[in-house]
Amino acid sequence: MDDSTTGRPVGSTSDSATPLPSLGDLLDRMHVVAIPLHTRFRGQTVRELTLFEGPKGWTEFSPFPEYDDAEAASWLRAAIEFGWSPVPPIRRAEIRVNATLPAVAADRVADVLAHYDGCRTVKVKVAERGQTLGDDVARVRRTREILGPEGRIRIDANGGWNVDEAEHAVHRLAEFDLEYVEQPCAAVEELAELRERIHYLGIPVAADESVRKAEDPVAVARAGAADLIVIKAQPLGGIRRAMAVVAEAGLPAVVSSALESSIGIAMGAHLAAALPALDYDCGLATVDLFEGDVVAEGRSLVPRDGRIPVERPVADHDRLGRFRATPDRETWWRDRVTRTRALLDD
């Protein structure tokens, strides 16, 4: 395996001044897998991702297929940082996590939540294209019935409502005691207006896409458009860059995943473990949406008693072979790595 490296430092801090690996090194170390999902999520039934066996441990590069190269480059930077640089010091050995409930029919809620052991918090997807607010209400109501009065429910609209729709929806769903509403509208200005309109309800507004997909991820905080931010290690360019966003925003943070294998979840867990404060359960339990994983049996980072450990999983070569992507998809991902690696030199 070629260990040669070229290029600039991965990060901006002294403890992350590892040179960028060469393209040849990345391609030699990469494995492309395609893992089926047991529940349709983000319109996908199979999740494709790339893994690298880096000098510091296994790491993951898994931007969604529709993302352009410029956006995917941040994900590659994060993968390189986690696989080639020392991780920041951690403050906690395990992370409380929430269950994630896709926009399923109400009669399927119990089956989906049964995959999550001991999670006291559920993030419910709402505002799904082709569905109605009535569908959302039924889904959230069923979730509350299962959790009981002490469980925590947060809803995530992925920017699917305008301000009026969001205000109406929050009023309809407020009876279920929402912990917060995540990215109800797409634009920062809309979030700020909605936050002002629903302030009296005492339901916080969280920003996700307005952080991870923004040229300026702190703009939402400066605009007073959110009460907390959702951060994801890969989209923000790595653990250190995500920590810098939290520090500059000055808002509570929820660490979440991007539908990753246990290798990618480990990156998010190390981010959550390194933050000075962690007031909310984190969205790092999405491995439960997969039909399988890339690590050995019993080593997946799935919740046990509502928590996952902070550790570095090792990919299992039998699993890598079982879920190996087709040759044409491997070529597609190799070409993507080639293009995005070139962008990191700019």
Salt bridges, closest charged atoms under 4 A:
ASP3 OD1 - ARG29 NH2 2.65
ASP15 OD1 - ARG240 NE 3.28
ASP25 OD1 - ARG29 NE 2.67
GLU48 OE1 - ARG329 NH2 2.82
GLU66 OE2 - ARG42 NH2 3.16
ASP69 OD2 - ARG339 NE 2.63
GLU71 OE2 - LYS213 NZ 2.74
GLU81 OE2 - ARG240 NH1 3.31
GLU94 OE2 - ARG307 NE 3.27
ASP136 OD1 - ARG139 NH1 2.91
GLU145 OE1 - ARG142 NH1 3.15
ASP156 OD2 - LYS123 NZ 3.54
ASP156 OD2 - LYS125 NZ 2.61
ASP164 OD1 - ARG197 NH1 2.71
GLU167 OE1 - ARG197 NH1 2.74
GLU179 OE1 - ARG154 NE 2.84
GLU182 OE2 - LYS123 NZ 3.54
GLU193 OE2 - ARG197 NH2 2.57
ASP208 OD1 - ARG212 NE 2.80
ASP208 OD2 - LYS232 NZ 3.41
GLU209 OE2 - ARG212 NH2 3.35
ASP216 OD2 - ARG222 NH2 1.98
ASP227 OD1 - ARG195 NH2 2.85
GLU248 OE2 - ARG222 NH1 3.68
ASP281 OD2 - ARG120 NE 2.91
GLU297 OE1 - ARG319 NH2 2.82
ASP305 OD2 - ARG307 NH1 3.17
GLU311 OE2 - ARG299 NH2 3.54
GLU330 OE2 - ARG324 NE 2.54
ASP345 OD2 - ARG341 NH1 2.96
